[in-house]
Amino acid sequence: MTAITFTVDLEDPSERYAPDGRYIAMTQRILDMCEALNCKATFFTIGRIAESAPQLVRDIAARGHEIAYHSHNHVSLTKEAPARFKRESAEDKDKLQQLAGHEVIGFRAPRFSLTPASAWTLGILGELGFRYSSSIMPTDVSLFGFPDAPRTAFTWPNGMVEFPLPVAALGKYRLPYLGGIYLYTMPFFALRGFLRRAGDNEVLWTYTHPYDFDSEEPFKRMPHTPLWISTVLWMARKKAAGKIRRVLELGTAPPLRDRLGEAAAANR
Ligand SMILES: [Zn+2]
């Protein structure tokens, strides 16, 4: 049976993080969908949300989901400086833990920007008590990538586990088919075909954002994103929620914190 962990990158694309921003209402939509599917997810949360929407973080955790960390302000790791990264990550981890009522052990790099050049961040994350990362695209089809990394879950030298973005082989390419523009634009039968070919030792997960569920918002170009990608993603919003739901209806797996053992087993 295909079992897919659902993950959410909890961020506000306007970068304003207003206390009444649309990301809050859209997250409620996602929570309601999870409820209907009896699915427990991992929410990689931007640190600023601990200040702008603390009750949202409490609600997510109270509904049985995992709160994990998605950096303080969605700066790509390749643009981070060590001292600031360490200070912000430590403060945010603490704040998110207080709101969630559980330890925060997972990290996802903004835009999957954990690359060979930014791998120094793992040392800091490990020191701060993070136990896993879900931050690399093991492919070179995108702006950021870690092309030589394993396709399946593995352990970094400092002991942290990595859950790479699932990719499928298509000729000489590795396609990150379970997320973003690939997921939203690919016909469902193609997606199912890739899932059938996934190995038994793959930890499969998909991801979405609150704004992907916002089919009513007028078009706005997203910061740091090419116009054509912004346009395609905005057009995909009408179908994104339905697509995610269909994927999750194939079978859901627990949050990533509960899959660390599978990663260890896959490494043996
Ligand atoms: Zn993000």
Boltz pocket constraint, residues with backbone or C-beta under 6 A from the ligand:
constraints:
  - pocket:
      binder: B
      contacts: [[A, 9], [A, 11], [A, 70], [A, 74], [A, 109], [A, 110], [A, 111]]
      max_distance: 6.0
